Amino acid sequence: MSRILVLGGTGYAGSAIVAEAAARGHQVTALSRSLPEKRISRVRYVEGDVTDEAMLSASVRDSDVVVGALAPRGQLASVFREVYRTVMRLADAAGVPLFLVGGASSLRPAPGAERFVADLSHLPAELHDEIRAGAALILEDLPAAPASLDWVFVSPALRFGARMPGERLGRYRLGGDVAVDPEGGAISAPDYALGFVDLIEKGERRREQVNLGN
Ligand SMILES: NC(=O)c1ccc[n+]([C@@H]2O[C@H](COP(=O)([O-])OP(=O)(O)OC[C@H]3O[C@@H](n4cnc5c(N)ncnc54)[C@H](OP(=O)(O)O)[C@@H]3O)[C@@H](O)[C@H]2O)c1
C-alpha cells in the first residue's frame, strides 16, 4: 500500500486514477481547488491550489508517489510548466517518484519519426497551446530534471478525454514513445487508470515516456 497524492485528482484523468488506486487499497489523496460532489470512499480530498508552494510541499512530503493530472487550461494555462517544475523539485527533494498524465501529441507515429506535435495543422487551433504546453514537459522539462528524480510520462491514446469517455474494457496496451496505435486509437479513463496504476505498482519504468491504448 502506497500513499499516492494525485494533483488534479478530481479531473477527468485524475479521478479515474484516484478511483483505481483507492480500489486497490492505496491511501489516496486527491488535491484540487474545489471538492467534488461525488466522492469515492476512503479517498482523502484536499482543497488547495497547486500554485501554493508551501501547501504543495507539505503534501508531497506526505506521499510515497506523486501523480500529476493537471491540465494546461484556464488559470493554470500560463503557469502550468512552472507549477510542474516546482512539483519536480519538491518530488526530487522528498525522494518520491512522479507519474505525469501526458498527451498523445508528444508521441511518435513510428520509431525515430517526428512527434505528432511537430505538425498540429489538422487539429483545432484552440487546442494548440494546451498540446504544446503538455508536450514541453516531455520534450524539455522532465529531461532537464535532476537525474535523481524518477519520473514517468504517461500519454493516453489520441481519443481520450471528457468529450469521449468510453467504457471500461479491463485491458490496455502499453507502448513507449511510439503510439501503440499510430492512427490515433482510443482509451477510456478507467482503462487508462488501470495501466497507470499498474505502472505505479510495478515501478519498473524510470525517466521515460510510455503510452496506453486499447
Ligand atoms: N488525448 C490526449 O492526449 C488528452 C486528452 C485529454 C487530456 N489530456 C491531458 O491529460 C491531462 C489532464 O487533463 P484532464 O482533461 O483530465 O483535466 P481536467 O479534467 O480539466 O482536470 C484538471 C484537474 O486539475 C484541478 N486543478 C486545476 N487547477 C488547479 C489548481 N490551480 N490547483 C489544484 N488543482 C487544480 C482541477 O480541479 P479544480 O478545478 O477544482 O481545481 C481538476 O481536478 C492534461 O495534461 C491534458 O492535456 C490528454
Ligand as a Chemical Component Dictionary entry (heavy atoms), coordinates in Angstrom:
data_LIG
# 
_chem_comp.id                   LIG 
_chem_comp.type                 NON-POLYMER 
_chem_comp.pdbx_formal_charge   0 
_chem_comp.three_letter_code    LIG 
# 
loop_
_chem_comp_atom.comp_id 
_chem_comp_atom.atom_id 
_chem_comp_atom.alt_atom_id 
_chem_comp_atom.type_symbol 
_chem_comp_atom.charge 
_chem_comp_atom.model_Cartn_x 
_chem_comp_atom.model_Cartn_y 
_chem_comp_atom.model_Cartn_z 
_chem_comp_atom.pdbx_ordinal 
LIG N1  N1  N 0  -5.778  12.611 -25.942 1  
LIG C1  C1  C 0  -4.973  13.353 -25.190 2  
LIG O1  O1  O 0  -3.790  13.491 -25.463 3  
LIG C2  C2  C 0  -5.530  14.029 -23.959 4  
LIG C3  C3  C 0  -6.894  14.208 -23.798 5  
LIG C4  C4  C 0  -7.363  14.802 -22.628 6  
LIG C5  C5  C 0  -6.454  15.250 -21.663 7  
LIG N2  N2  N 1  -5.125  15.095 -21.876 8  
LIG C6  C6  C 0  -4.148  15.594 -20.887 9  
LIG O2  O2  O 0  -4.405  14.999 -19.623 10 
LIG C7  C7  C 0  -4.087  15.920 -18.588 11 
LIG C8  C8  C 0  -5.283  16.035 -17.640 12 
LIG O3  O3  O 0  -6.381  16.540 -18.357 13 
LIG P1  P1  P 0  -7.900  16.385 -17.844 14 
LIG O4  O4  O 0  -8.773  16.566 -19.032 15 
LIG O5  O5  O -1 -8.026  15.154 -17.023 16 
LIG O6  O6  O 0  -8.017  17.668 -16.910 17 
LIG P2  P2  P 0  -9.298  18.206 -16.122 18 
LIG O7  O7  O 0  -10.442 17.253 -16.232 19 
LIG O8  O8  O 0  -9.514  19.625 -16.525 20 
LIG O9  O9  O 0  -8.806  18.170 -14.600 21 
LIG C9  C9  C 0  -7.901  19.117 -14.091 22 
LIG C10 C10 C 0  -7.786  18.878 -12.596 23 
LIG O10 O10 O 0  -6.869  19.836 -12.064 24 
LIG C11 C11 C 0  -7.504  20.549 -10.980 25 
LIG N3  N3  N 0  -6.917  21.882 -10.943 26 
LIG C12 C12 C 0  -6.984  22.862 -11.891 27 
LIG N4  N4  N 0  -6.318  23.958 -11.490 28 
LIG C13 C13 C 0  -5.824  23.656 -10.259 29 
LIG C14 C14 C 0  -5.046  24.378 -9.326  30 
LIG N5  N5  N 0  -4.623  25.632 -9.553  31 
LIG N6  N6  N 0  -4.716  23.773 -8.146  32 
LIG C15 C15 C 0  -5.142  22.498 -7.874  33 
LIG N7  N7  N 0  -5.851  21.767 -8.744  34 
LIG C16 C16 C 0  -6.194  22.348 -9.919  35 
LIG C17 C17 C 0  -8.993  20.511 -11.328 36 
LIG O11 O11 O 0  -9.841  20.717 -10.211 37 
LIG P3  P3  P 0  -10.280 22.224 -9.754  38 
LIG O12 O12 O 0  -10.694 22.941 -10.997 39 
LIG O13 O13 O 0  -11.366 22.003 -8.749  40 
LIG O14 O14 O 0  -9.062  22.810 -9.147  41 
LIG C18 C18 C 0  -9.096  19.069 -11.823 42 
LIG O15 O15 O 0  -9.110  18.184 -10.718 43 
LIG C19 C19 C 0  -3.713  17.235 -19.285 44 
LIG O16 O16 O 0  -2.324  17.343 -19.366 45 
LIG C20 C20 C 0  -4.311  17.092 -20.654 46 
LIG O17 O17 O 0  -3.635  17.859 -21.617 47 
LIG C21 C21 C 0  -4.647  14.491 -22.991 48 
# 
loop_
_chem_comp_bond.comp_id 
_chem_comp_bond.atom_id_1 
_chem_comp_bond.atom_id_2 
_chem_comp_bond.value_order 
_chem_comp_bond.pdbx_ordinal 
LIG N1  C1  SING 1  
LIG C1  O1  DOUB 2  
LIG C1  C2  SING 3  
LIG C2  C3  SING 4  
LIG C2  C21 DOUB 5  
LIG C3  C4  DOUB 6  
LIG C4  C5  SING 7  
LIG C5  N2  DOUB 8  
LIG N2  C6  SING 9  
LIG N2  C21 SING 10 
LIG C6  O2  SING 11 
LIG C6  C20 SING 12 
LIG O2  C7  SING 13 
LIG C7  C8  SING 14 
LIG C7  C19 SING 15 
LIG C8  O3  SING 16 
LIG O3  P1  SING 17 
LIG P1  O4  DOUB 18 
LIG P1  O5  SING 19 
LIG P1  O6  SING 20 
LIG O6  P2  SING 21 
LIG P2  O7  DOUB 22 
LIG P2  O8  SING 23 
LIG P2  O9  SING 24 
LIG O9  C9  SING 25 
LIG C9  C10 SING 26 
LIG C10 O10 SING 27 
LIG C10 C18 SING 28 
LIG O10 C11 SING 29 
LIG C11 N3  SING 30 
LIG C11 C17 SING 31 
LIG N3  C12 SING 32 
LIG N3  C16 SING 33 
LIG C12 N4  DOUB 34 
LIG N4  C13 SING 35 
LIG C13 C14 SING 36 
LIG C13 C16 DOUB 37 
LIG C14 N5  SING 38 
LIG C14 N6  DOUB 39 
LIG N6  C15 SING 40 
LIG C15 N7  DOUB 41 
LIG N7  C16 SING 42 
LIG C17 O11 SING 43 
LIG C17 C18 SING 44 
LIG O11 P3  SING 45 
LIG P3  O12 DOUB 46 
LIG P3  O13 SING 47 
LIG P3  O14 SING 48 
LIG C18 O15 SING 49 
LIG C19 O16 SING 50 
LIG C19 C20 SING 51 
LIG C20 O17 SING 52 
# 
